[in-house]
């Protein structure tokens, strides 16, 4: 028999089925769901809600919601609700393929936000009221406080702001998560904001649990379901080459005295390039490292196992099934080296700048001046969203963007004459790395950057065309601070749309 | 007889002519000059240096420098040095017309930076060593500490980082400036950074003077010269209309409970629209206001006189000659309501977000999705630079951009299908105002933003063409998150270059 995770007697009367809980959510309302990079999202209420929406639609009744989350969730949430055509408006991040397709067909409005700003903007009020919070927790304590799950995201804010609260208590989550979280309750709206008292990634500045007014809790659903932990594809040669360039850069900066020997807190996006970098650090010369980042992925566990990573602070896990097993099997050992915080804290500009994070993020394309497009394929089709990349890139000690130099088997160049959409302006892109090489753009003017990016980062197949574009722009541009040929600047993207390749 | 401003006996032996001081600066070196928005820059050493450079060039000898400042300076500095072809590399901001022309002809490398990042990046080391600081001060105290002038900018950092220091002691500056400044000495490189203990614009967290190792002071030049205070052009109808829309917005937000009755600390760019807004606030309903901004311009004095502005915190003055006279005549009264700080503090993301500034900045163009170009005319020709707009826009409580809807007598539309260069991504542009109206873009998806911007902000002469572009993009775009027609997106700019007008 499984012991219940609901330790608070007075709340047990709220236990009901996912269907009953879903019936408490009305069409046209705003729902704040838990979930960040596929962990800690509710697993059953959204599915029941999607079924209900489909049934209403079949009867000819409109039923759509405004859905807020931490970041990406799982197929049981974004996938199911999008498939049911149940999402009218979505913020702040999505990576679900069904929802993405709806957005790119113009059938769902999507407000793609800086992840640090979601909670404060929800408090500001202009996003409208939050009717219902649907939050996965890993348990409820006797005093009614809530043990967070495998992500924290915006849950504190949803619980505080929502008129009513639906909880999913997921016994699949490791019971030893209790105590790992650090929920900071010191935020406020201006003019009442004060310094956030965190000076190193190890600092605990809050509480281990969420507070929640029990009177607002309208339903509790007990679940036993895993997070969307996706199998992990091994880093390929390109990823290893990128990681190699980066490790060389770090060693060079340490040798120059521009980085401490233990580096500075690492922020790393997810994916196989990020994992290759983390794995590379396992064999690197840097000891006593820390991470101050959004998510803890497989490579972070390796770094902890190696004894080189002292502390990883994040807002969520994003693990492969194997790594999730590793973590769950040995949680007692890992938990002292990890802290999960609200995303407004994990991504806070104040803290990122104070700590001096080394930010490493991926991209879709960069232009020759180092402006980066992280979100829109060919300038108009959203891939995922800006996520936390802007929070980190602008405030980092060193802001690094990394990418293979080509995509789609060489038909797309990651380096283009002009970015078709800009998420990170050249001032926020200090180092650009591809498997071809690493361009240290710090302190360079646009023209100096262009020469270095073309020579160092572009794929040899595209280098001559980029150099030719830049040379002609130097002759014919309206101004020569950031030379451009407006008739050609976006022609590579247009050619890709028309022919399936950027090659001339 | 004028009493000397050099109160420290041991430093008097360093007094020399501007020519002798300029002779201490070597070709190929980096010079950190004082100066921010035309105030507090050295007036005589740069002129003497320019003469020396011209003489060397006449003899066929190369002589060029790397020049760092706070922000814009005056014709005696940027103008003279650029005219002499003496600047090889310039950061972080320029508004001098001669230097601008050199840059846009490709004859001077220009690194246009976020103003908050200049000092920390200088400490990071990748910008290279700083050989000489040339700093205007308003006096030297008996203990050798330096009374700052009419701007603070990066002077603390230049004095700390430079190998040698040249001071201009300008007796034109009001002696009552003493005590108005707040020089924070608590900055450090990570991992040693700590919270900056400022929670309201009135807070003093530092010292009133600069420290400077007397052994580094190689020259002192006594001057008596005014700042580049430019006559002030009265706000026109367009500026008043923009100000009117903004004041209505503020009242609406206060009524909704989304802004306090005293608003939040105001950040305001310079120029006649900004002054119109400040003047509008004189007659508005808001009391006990504060400003946390880069510069104190004419309108701020009016607001102080009206009793409605309690405190203005900035890094520099930017006044008309009349307003400078007003300030100097009545400094005793104004000085308790003003604080000048280093630009890394006036523009610090930590403080801007904590205080919740209301940011108001100008622009060159915005696209229909609200991406803003603040720097590059037709995508390639630099106007001034990004300055502090990125520091404020990303971290503000409300980030407002304002512009007349057209320029060049209607030949340029400030609203275009796609920005030809992006300095502020749509996430950082929350309110867009032209004389046509105010678009509150907060919480809207890209397509929702586009409809509102076209309807509300675009000039009627350009509105049909923008609506037509957007409608066709909705039909033919590759993706529909931010619909675009790549063949047309930059065609308005190309047409302007070819025909002198964006009109079809």
Interface residues (C-beta under 8 A of the other chain):
Chain A: X89 X91 X103 X104 X105 X106 X109 X110 X111 X112 X113 X114 X117 X121 X124 X125 X126 X127 X128 X189 X190 X191 X193 X194 X195 X196 X197 X199 X200 X256 X257 X258 X260 X264 X349 X350 X353 X354 X355 X356 X371 X376 X377 X378 X379 X380 X381 X382 X386 X390 X394 X395 X397 X418 X420 X421 X422 X423 X425 X427 X440 X442 X443 X444 X445 X447 X448 X473 X474 X477 X478 X479 X480 X481 X482 X483 X484 X486 X487 X489 X490 X491 X493 X494 X497
Chain B: X89 X91 X103 X104 X105 X106 X109 X110 X111 X112 X113 X114 X117 X121 X124 X125 X126 X127 X128 X189 X190 X191 X193 X194 X195 X196 X197 X199 X200 X256 X257 X258 X260 X264 X349 X350 X353 X354 X355 X356 X371 X376 X377 X378 X379 X380 X381 X382 X386 X390 X394 X395 X397 X418 X420 X421 X422 X423 X425 X427 X440 X442 X443 X444 X445 X447 X448 X473 X474 X477 X478 X479 X480 X481 X482 X483 X484 X486 X487 X489 X490 X491 X493 X494 X497
